[in-house]
Amino acid sequence: MAAGGERRKSKDWTVALACLAFVGAAVGMSFAAVPFYRLYCQLTGYNGTTQRVEQASDVVLDRKINVTFDANMSTGLNWDFKPMQASVNPRIGETVEIKYQATNRSPYPTKGQAVFNVTPMEAAVYFNKIQCFCFNETVLQPGETLEMPVVFYVDPDIVKQEETKNIGTITLSYTFYPHGGEKPVAGLPEDAGQTKPKL
């Protein structure tokens, strides 16, 4: 009887440890999923994710491509955010610098992080960023206006693929979100952190 009880206790402990190991592995996989998904998107251009590169293209084609720019704000971040030009028309492979502008309309410092995508999504893997404000969080003081550069080029290989060779326009879109758990200071009106509607 005692031996049977010991065996049962041992079995119970084995099952409990196996369950704990499974839960630990599941939690670990959930944390690992985000960077793996980000890496997958960067390698494939999935979901409109652009590429990050260190240097400019050494090939520039005679053919041009239209690149338009879009800006959006999440609720909870009281900023004005816009591209400083509606579009550019560079040669494919040519390195271009454009700028976005953000202004903090709130009476306290706030932090934001920009996320981005490219449409059509098939073109994203050929959209290469050398410099971008989206690589880091942005901190704005009350009333501060900041011009933020993006340096990019469109990979000449875009013309070699059947699904992308006829693309004439690419749209680069950014959305700014609050970052770092920013909260309004006590006593501010409830709408102080809300986004100003676009006109």
Secondary structure, 3 states (H helix, E strand, C coil): CHHHHHHHHHHHHHHHHHHHHHHHHHHHHHHHHHHHHHHHHHHHCHHHCCEECCCCCCCCCCCECEEEEEEEECCCCCEEEEECCCEECCECCCCEEEEEEEEECCCCCEEEEEEEEEECHHHHHHEEEEEEHHHCCEEECCCCEEEEEEEEEECHHHHCCCCCCCCCEEEEEEEEEECCCCCCCCCCCHHHHCCCCCC
